[in-house]
């Protein structure tokens, strides 16, 4: 079987807002109603699932943030959940940790996959194998990759200190030290997740027209200038989209620190915002506080995306 | 003939270019194999080592003596058969729900175009904007007591299956594929007197095999990789998934058995990956993220 053909890009030349098919061809009203009803029949299952597990929880998130539940009775709490959360020292620590994670993860998780993609795109051999290698960790269940890394990080018998030893670098405490705990989490998370980004970059690099490189060479551009003036501008759209998506994803990190350092890490050095939400809700039974925290995260990410989209649109003109 | 890339063919053709190319290629091959395959080697062989050998420093590259029994012990002690079965049950249940409900919804939105269809699609896509983790708490409370039905779905597979349907990205992928199916084909079916359901079954689905493959793989892998949601909604150890089960037992078993269990847990998705590599990789870029 040949490679699956993918859906064509949404056609720009789609038929101009064709009158939809359900308009009565024979003019009968009951027929139109029937057609619409059958169309809704196909939709109903998904719509119900969305209603219960997506749309209703969205509304409820907002309500919860302003409610208090005590002894099974729900009362209006106004802003008190939010002020409570803001006054919790753990809140600020969680934000510092999350931003640190995001910054480190971008440094590693954004730049490295792009460089790997540029490199792989040059190879005339073994590309399939290398692509497969990079994507392999993405397919592992997180518990496998995380606990494996935990084993590598062990200060006593772990593999990583051995490797450092080969290069004469002193042994590290990795997950046990406040200095390196977050970095260790980021390294593991990057190894686990970078395959997807790499393959997406690789696909977009294959769309860069070769003539542009030829033209640049005629103008005497070297390797770096070709990357800077051709490769990056040509893949800019995808790069900026992935940048945004990675920030949104990394700000929500939970599984990796939870499994590697039981969430908190040494002196709370790996407590992330989402872990704090988890703690509020499931350890302290404070759903209001958890929802308030979630709301802060939501507002911040929404504001960030809006500003980012605005900025990247402005730079388009 | 491949498209021209960063380095010109003329440059590569020269002696210096060739040497440089093969050096970089060799280094990359070695490094990538070590970085991405190395940990898996360590995992598989770690499961074969004795309890003493696995925590010995310095570690051994090749196990001194091979103990396949660790795998058997891990399988029995951690009841991996049950965890594996549970995960499969949830994953394929979620797949079935997504294939039936999401395909029907995408078909309706794309081809039947019901009243308010665009509003509904918009509301579905809007869920992609909300960070998923923000919704975990209200979703959990909903599962505890589903409104109207007043059911508690805790420890029930429905808690995994039903929310998995709310996958706006899948609906979007499917709808876009259906959009690209020529109208004339469906009109022909309709002139022959086929009902909407019949057209879906006999015309749309057969053409849509590639996208159905992509969506299916993502549905299964999604459940296989999820951690937080099953941990919250399936607290009963007998109903847990591999991820959650292994995690909660991880402190009580010897290191070598744990590593063996990790290997066993990785095998199904790795096999899936090796079988459907092409579909998975192309599915990744199917989001239409072209620069």
Interface residues (C-beta under 8 A of the other chain):
Chain A: X3 X4 X5 X6 X7 X8 X9 X10 X11 X14 X15 X20 X21 X22 X35 X36 X38 X39 X40 X42 X43 X45 X46 X47 X49 X50 X52 X53 X54 X55 X56 X57 X58 X60 X61 X64 X118 X119 X120 X121 X122 X123 X124 X125 X126 X129 X130 X131 X132 X133 X134 X135 X136 X137 X139 X140 X141 X142 X143 X144 X145 X147 X148 X149 X151 X152 X156 X157 X159 X162 X191 X196 X199 X200 X203 X204 X205 X206 X207 X208 X209 X210 X211 X213 X214 X217 X223 X226 X227 X231 X234 X235 X236 X237 X238 X239 X241 X242 X248 X251 X252 X254 X255 X258 X259 X274 X277 X278 X281 X282 X287 X290 X291 X294 X295 X297 X298 X301 X302 X305
Chain B: X2 X3 X4 X5 X6 X7 X8 X24 X25 X28 X29 X32 X33 X35 X36 X37 X39 X40 X42 X43 X46 X54 X55 X56 X57 X58 X59 X100 X101 X102 X104 X105 X107 X108 X109 X111 X112 X113 X114 X115 X117 X120 X123 X124 X127 X129 X130 X131 X132 X133 X134 X135 X136 X137 X138 X139 X140 X141 X142 X146 X147 X162 X163 X165 X166 X171 X173 X176 X177 X179 X180 X183 X196 X209 X210 X211 X213 X214 X221 X224 X225 X227 X228 X232 X242 X243 X244 X246 X247 X250 X255 X258 X259 X262 X263 X265 X266 X269 X270 X272 X273 X277 X278 X279 X280 X281 X282 X284 X285 X286 X288 X289 X290 X291
